[in-house]
Amino acid sequence: QKEVEQNSGPLSVPEGAIASLNCTYSDRGSQSFFWYRQYSGKSPELIMSIYSNGDKEDGRFTAQLNKASQYVSLLIRDSQPSDSATYLCAVSLTGGGNKLTFGTGTQLKVEL
Amino acid sequence: DTGVSQNPRHKITKRGQNVTFRCDPISEHNRLYWYRQTLGQGPEFLTYFQNEAQLEKSRLLSDRFSAERPKGSFSTLEIQRTEQGDSAMYLCASSLVGTPPGEYFGPGTRLLVL
């Protein structure tokens, strides 16, 4: 079992729709959860972090965390073509130096 | 401060040669991380420093890889006797202990071993 699992996609959504990206993790000791956006050929860019159960909203992005189910999601509202990228889920253990364990990423395509 | 910087941005080398990459973190950040990313995969942790101390190395990291952060500022990653399997994007990230939200990545160094 992979430590962090994501559907590789591609996930295609029409412009203006809500994109829903999902991630599961195996280590119950995981404490911090992050979503990174990565454009082709570029480095990952931090877009959201979440530490406690529930929802966290930042602009068009909402991160959701359910530690009991070991599940993290990212919702992107009013999707734009510029949102087309690979979205990486990452988790870290407190006391582990905050090193990140990444999933393989979900490719999102926002179509006109 | 403009963020994490890495040099060179691209490196092409022949198998068996040694290469060295440099990372300059965000100035006030005391943690520095190295990751490696291959096509279609997420970044894979290699090692990290807190100030000048190297606190963890991935068990997957070959003895051919060595990293330093001599004064707790910039870091270097050296790969000796490169192999074709070392071809990847090498990413550096930095963070400040005790402050969220996470790690900030540099632009990466893309290595191609021929």
Chai-1 contact restraints between the chains, C-beta under 6 A:
chainA,res_idxA,chainB,res_idxB,connection_type,confidence,min_distance_angstrom,max_distance_angstrom,comment,restraint_id
A,F34,B,G102,contact,1.0,0.0,6.0,A-B,restraint_1
A,S43,B,L91,contact,1.0,0.0,6.0,A-B,restraint_2
A,S43,B,F105,contact,1.0,0.0,6.0,A-B,restraint_3
A,S43,B,P107,contact,1.0,0.0,6.0,A-B,restraint_4
A,S43,B,G108,contact,1.0,0.0,6.0,A-B,restraint_5
A,P44,B,F105,contact,1.0,0.0,6.0,A-B,restraint_6
A,L46,B,G102,contact,1.0,0.0,6.0,A-B,restraint_7
A,S49,B,P100,contact,1.0,0.0,6.0,A-B,restraint_8
A,S49,B,P101,contact,1.0,0.0,6.0,A-B,restraint_9
A,S49,B,G102,contact,1.0,0.0,6.0,A-B,restraint_10
A,L88,B,G42,contact,1.0,0.0,6.0,A-B,restraint_11
A,G97,B,Y48,contact,1.0,0.0,6.0,A-B,restraint_12
A,G97,B,L55,contact,1.0,0.0,6.0,A-B,restraint_13
A,G97,B,E56,contact,1.0,0.0,6.0,A-B,restraint_14
A,K99,B,F45,contact,1.0,0.0,6.0,A-B,restraint_15
A,K99,B,Y48,contact,1.0,0.0,6.0,A-B,restraint_16
A,F102,B,G42,contact,1.0,0.0,6.0,A-B,restraint_17
A,F102,B,P43,contact,1.0,0.0,6.0,A-B,restraint_18
A,G103,B,G42,contact,1.0,0.0,6.0,A-B,restraint_19
A,T104,B,Q41,contact,1.0,0.0,6.0,A-B,restraint_20
A,T104,B,G42,contact,1.0,0.0,6.0,A-B,restraint_21
A,G105,B,G42,contact,1.0,0.0,6.0,A-B,restraint_22
